[in-house]
Amino acid sequence: MAVRPVVDAVEREFAGALKVIRVNVQEPVGRQVAATYGLEFTPTFLLFDSEGRQVWRSVYRLDPAEIRPYLSGS
């Protein structure tokens, strides 16, 4: 499955309501992020609230309908 087009579409649909940050777990900073958040599989999608708390996680799959309830004003 090609994930990039799905992530790009989510980024466009929710512009202003969320910020997409892409992390390469093959790079040092990506490995650090993976360790911090316990990421074991890629892709893993995380959603944080405005306070920085993780409110949603999905492995392999990104469905806009699942994240919509977490975004105010969407």
N, C-alpha and C positions, 0 to 999 in steps of 0.2 A: 504494500500500500504506500502510495506517495503521500507523505504527511505534510510536506511543505505547502502545497496548495490549500489544504484544510486550515493550517495555521494562518496562512496569509488571509484567507477568507474571514476567519474569526477576528483577526487583527483589524480588518477593514470594517466588519459589521459592528464591532464594539469600540471603534475609535473614540477616544475621549473617556470611555468608561473603564478601560483596562489598558495596561501596558504589557506588550509581549516582549519577553527577554529570552533569547535563544542561547543555550549554553552547550558548548561542545565538550563532552566528558572526556575527550581524548587530550584536552589541553589541561595544564596545571590548575587553572582557576575552575575549570569544569569539574575536575576530580574533587576539588575542595567543596564545591557546591553539592556534588553527588554525595559526598561523605556527610556533609552537614544535614542534608534532608533525607538521608537513607535511601537514595535512588539506586535500585538494583537492576533496572531494565530501562532500555531506551526504545522509543521515546516515553518519557513520563511527563505528564502535564500537571502543574501545580497552580492553584489559584489562591492568592492571599487577599485578605481584606485590607482596608485602609490603615489598620493598626499593625499590619505585618504578620497576622496570624494566618496559618494555612487553613483554608475552609473547604478545599476540594482537591482531590487527587485522582488521576486516571492514568493507567498504564496502557500504552499502545493506541488508545482511542481518544479522540477529541470530538465531542458532540456539543455544538453550540447550545442546544436545548438544555443540556445539563448544567451549564454555567450561567445561563440567563438569569435564574432566580437569585444568584449571588450579586448581580450587578444592579445597583440602584439606578433608576431612571431608564432601564432597558425594557 
